[in-house]
Amino acid sequence: MLKAVIIEDEYYAAQGLKYELESIEGIYVEAMYLDVNEFLANLDNIRPDVIFLDIELPVMNGFELLDKLACIDNFNPSIIFTTAYDSYALKAFEYDADDYILKPVSRERIIKSLNKVRKLNTVSSKGIEINCFKRLQIKSEGKEVNIGWRTKKAEELIAYLVSQEGEYVSKEKLAEELWPDFDGTNAMSNLYLAFYYIKKQEKEFGFSLPIESSRGKMRINTDKVSCDFILFSDYIEKSKEVNTDKQIDLLEKAEEVYTGGFLQQMYYPWTVQLQQKYEIAYSRTAHSLVVYYSEKSDYEKVEYFKNRYKLKNI
């Protein structure tokens, strides 16, 4: 059962939407608000799964209301904008809306939006891997998701966000880094378009990346996915805290995870320093293993790691 809240200042429009929602199986209208301040005053008493939000509201518009909601912990309902104007579409996607419905709202269109919300609620980032050694690779439940990206910039946006290891990045910085030859307005428009394509590809291929937005910033929450380069670094850090035998075991795991330079096949200008960072770390790891097995006179292992080092640095 999906709990819905309606925020709409026009009484008859709100009642019409409520009537349609109540006629749809699996939907419960938790509350209807004609006034934004009344909605905000009742936040502690409601926990909707989806909000049908009018954009043109008095006091504050729908976008301004979402800015306020972004500051509230553990309040992350799906958002379906309702409006009489199609000119808000791009901005709606900027705010990561789940859908955008033009008035007058039909029952068929509502059902389509709710089906989208239900699908998003069942698809999670559990079992998602985002790997960056050699190239960007996304896996779901152990299988690579072969995405024919509509635009390469959507792919690069994912790569850039995951490279930040869970840190938030301002949308202005993202636009500047990924579209350096565009002016501010055009760069931001391209950013929103790339984000829109990512969302479309997620729905098409049935996976969900933990992309989070807050106060004009975005991130991929790397606590919710597995990343090869983060795992590589974790093994190396843990190896510094244990005895020699356990240390070698961890270094071997790190060596196995590293399959090549950081996004070396993608040719992104911003990856240069990251490539150097991981190449140096891998070289030290391989060297430590070669030295250890040389001292143990295990020359088979010495040759094994030397050959792997050569292959990974071609």
C-alpha positions in Angstrom: 0.0 0.0 0.0 1.4 3.3 -1.1 0.6 6.3 1.2 0.1 9.5 -0.8 0.0 13.2 0.2 -1.5 15.9 -2.1 -0.2 19.5 -1.9 -2.4 21.6 -4.2 -3.7 25.1 -3.5 -6.7 24.8 -5.9 -9.5 23.1 -4.0 -11.3 21.4 -6.9 -8.0 20.3 -8.5 -7.0 18.7 -5.2 -10.3 17.0 -4.7 -10.2 15.7 -8.3 -6.8 14.2 -7.8 -7.8 12.7 -4.4 -10.9 11.2 -6.1 -8.8 9.6 -8.8 -6.2 8.3 -6.3 -8.8 6.7 -4.1 -10.2 4.8 -7.0 -6.8 3.1 -7.7 -6.1 -0.1 -5.8 -3.1 -0.1 -3.5 -3.2 3.7 -2.9 -4.1 5.4 0.4 -4.4 9.2 0.5 -2.8 10.0 3.9 -3.5 13.7 3.7 -4.4 16.6 1.4 -3.1 20.2 1.9 -4.2 23.4 0.3 -1.6 25.3 2.3 2.2 24.6 2.3 2.6 25.9 5.9 -0.1 23.5 7.1 1.8 20.7 5.4 5.1 21.7 7.0 3.4 22.0 10.4 2.2 18.4 10.2 5.5 16.8 9.0 6.0 14.9 12.3 2.6 13.2 11.8 2.9 11.9 8.2 5.3 9.7 6.4 4.1 9.5 2.8 5.6 7.2 0.1 4.7 9.7 -2.6 3.8 13.4 -2.7 1.8 14.8 -5.6 3.2 18.4 -5.5 1.8 21.4 -7.4 4.6 23.7 -8.6 2.7 27.0 -8.7 1.9 27.5 -5.0 1.5 30.7 -3.0 4.0 31.5 -0.2 6.6 29.2 -1.7 6.6 27.1 -5.0 7.1 23.4 -5.2 10.8 23.7 -5.9 11.3 25.9 -2.8 9.4 23.4 -0.7 11.7 20.6 -1.9 14.7 22.6 -0.8 13.2 22.7 2.7 12.4 19.0 2.7 16.0 18.2 1.6 17.2 19.4 5.0 14.9 17.0 6.9 16.5 13.7 8.0 14.8 10.4 7.1 12.2 12.1 4.9 12.6 11.0 1.3 9.3 10.3 -0.4 8.9 10.0 -4.2 7.9 13.3 -5.8 5.4 13.6 -8.6 5.0 17.2 -9.8 1.7 18.4 -11.1 1.4 21.6 -13.1 -0.4 23.3 -15.9 2.9 24.3 -17.6 5.3 22.1 -19.5 8.1 24.8 -19.2 9.1 23.4 -15.8 10.1 19.9 -17.1 13.9 20.5 -17.1 13.9 22.0 -13.6 11.8 19.2 -12.3 14.4 16.7 -13.3 17.1 19.0 -11.8 15.3 18.4 -8.5 15.3 14.6 -9.1 11.5 14.4 -9.4 10.2 10.9 -10.1 7.6 12.2 -12.5 6.0 15.3 -13.9 2.3 15.4 -14.8 0.5 18.1 -16.8 -2.9 19.2 -15.7 -5.7 18.2 -16.2 -4.5 15.0 -14.6 -6.0 11.8 -16.0 -6.5 8.5 -14.2 -4.4 6.7 -16.8 -1.5 9.1 -16.3 -1.7 8.8 -12.5 -1.5 5.0 -12.8 1.5 5.3 -15.1 3.3 7.5 -12.6 2.5 5.3 -9.6 3.7 2.2 -11.5 7.0 4.1 -12.0 7.2 4.9 -8.3 6.4 1.2 -7.3 9.2 0.0 -9.6 11.7 2.5 -8.2 10.7 1.4 -4.7 11.4 -2.3 -5.5 14.7 -1.7 -7.3 17.6 -1.0 -4.9 21.3 -0.5 -5.0 21.9 -3.8 -3.2 24.3 -6.0 -5.1 25.6 -3.1 -7.3 29.3 -2.9 -8.1 30.9 0.1 -9.8 34.4 -0.7 -10.9 36.9 1.9 -12.2 40.1 0.0 -12.9 40.7 0.0 -16.7 37.2 1.2 -17.5 33.9 2.0 -15.9 32.0 -1.2 -15.3 28.6 -1.5 -13.5 27.5 -4.9 -12.2 24.2 -5.9 -10.7 24.0 -9.2 -8.7 27.4 -10.1 -10.2 26.5 -9.6 -13.8 27.7 -6.7 -15.9 25.0 -4.3 -17.0 25.8 -3.6 -20.7 24.5 -0.1 -21.1 24.5 1.6 -24.5 24.8 5.1 -23.1 22.7 7.6 -25.0 25.4 10.2 -24.2 29.0 9.5 -23.0 28.7 12.4 -20.6 26.1 10.4 -18.6 28.7 7.7 -18.2 31.4 10.2 -17.3 29.1 11.8 -14.7 28.8 8.4 -12.9 32.6 7.9 -13.1 33.3 11.3 -11.7 30.8 11.0 -8.8 32.0 7.5 -7.8 35.6 8.7 -7.9 34.8 11.1 -5.1 34.3 8.2 -2.7 31.0 9.3 -1.3 31.8 13.0 -0.9 29.2 15.5 -2.1 30.1 17.6 -5.1 28.4 20.9 -6.0 26.5 20.9 -9.3 28.5 23.9 -10.3 31.8 22.0 -10.0 30.3 19.0 -11.8 29.3 21.3 -14.7 32.7 23.0 -14.8 34.7 19.7 -14.7 32.6 17.8 -17.2 31.7 20.7 -19.6 34.7 23.0 -19.4 34.1 24.5 -22.8 30.5 25.6 -22.1 29.3 28.7 -20.3 27.7 28.2 -16.9 24.1 28.1 -18.1 24.7 25.6 -20.9 27.0 23.5 -18.7 24.3 23.2 -16.1 21.7 22.3 -18.7 24.0 19.5 -20.0 24.4 18.3 -16.4 20.7 18.0 -15.8 20.3 16.3 -19.2 23.0 13.7 -18.3 21.4 13.1 -15.0 18.0 12.6 -16.7 19.6 10.0 -19.1 21.1 8.1 -16.1 17.7 7.8 -14.5 16.2 6.6 -17.8 18.9 4.0 -18.2 18.4 2.8 -14.7 14.8 2.2 -15.3 15.4 0.5 -18.7 18.0 -1.9 -17.3 16.5 -2.5 -13.9 19.1 -1.3 -11.5 19.5 1.7 -9.2 22.6 3.7 -8.3 22.6 5.4 -4.9 22.8 9.0 -6.4 21.8 11.4 -3.7 21.2 15.2 -3.9 21.3 17.7 -1.1 21.4 21.5 -1.1 22.7 21.8 -4.7 25.2 19.0 -4.3 25.3 15.4 -5.6 27.1 12.2 -4.7 27.1 8.5 -5.2 26.8 6.9 -1.8 29.7 4.5 -2.0 28.7 2.9 1.4 25.8 1.3 -0.6 27.8 -0.2 -3.5 31.0 -2.1 -4.0 33.9 -0.3 -5.7 37.1 -2.0 -6.8 39.4 1.0 -6.2 38.0 1.5 -2.7 38.4 -2.2 -1.9 42.0 -2.0 -3.2 42.8 0.9 -0.9 41.1 -0.8 2.1 43.2 -4.0 1.7 46.4 -1.9 1.6 45.4 0.1 4.7 44.4 -3.0 6.6 47.7 -4.6 5.7 49.6 -2.0 7.7 47.9 -3.1 10.9 48.6 -6.8 11.0 51.5 -9.3 11.2 53.6 -10.3 8.1 51.7 -13.4 7.0 48.3 -11.7 7.2 49.8 -8.6 5.6 50.9 -10.6 2.6 47.5 -12.2 2.3 45.9 -8.7 2.2 48.5 -7.4 -0.3 47.8 -10.4 -2.6 44.1 -9.5 -2.4 44.8 -5.9 -3.3 47.0 -7.0 -6.2 44.3 -9.2 -7.5 41.7 -6.4 -7.4 43.9 -4.0 -9.4 43.3 -4.9 -13.1 44.7 -1.8 -14.7 45.0 2.0 -14.5 42.1 4.0 -13.0 39.7 4.5 -15.9 42.7 4.3 -18.2 40.5 3.4 -21.2 38.1 6.3 -20.8 40.6 9.2 -21.4 39.0 11.7 -19.0 41.3 14.7 -18.3 40.4 14.7 -14.6 41.6 11.1 -14.0 45.3 11.9 -14.4 46.1 12.4 -10.7 44.0 9.4 -9.7 45.7 7.2 -12.2 49.1 8.2 -10.8 47.8 7.6 -7.2 46.7 4.0 -7.9 49.6 3.2 -10.2 52.0 4.1 -7.4 50.1 2.2 -4.8 50.0 -0.9 -7.1 53.7 -0.7 -7.9 54.5 -0.6 -4.1 52.2 -3.5 -3.5 53.7 -5.6 -6.3 57.2 -4.7 -5.2 56.4 -5.8 -1.6 55.2 -9.1 -2.8 58.2 -9.7 -5.0 60.6 -8.9 -2.2 58.7 -11.1 0.3 58.7 -14.1 -2.0 62.3 -13.5 -3.0 63.3 -13.7 0.7 61.3 -16.9 0.9 63.1 -18.3 -2.2 59.7 -18.9 -3.8 60.8 -17.9 -7.3 57.7 -19.2 -8.9 55.7 -16.6 -7.0 58.3 -14.0 -7.8 57.9 -14.6 -11.5 54.1 -14.7 -11.2 53.9 -11.3 -9.6 56.5 -9.8 -11.9 54.6 -11.0 -15.0 51.3 -9.7 -13.6 52.9 -6.3 -13.0 54.1 -6.1 -16.6 50.7 -7.1 -17.9 48.8 -4.5 -15.9 51.2 -1.7 -16.8 51.2 -2.2 -20.6 
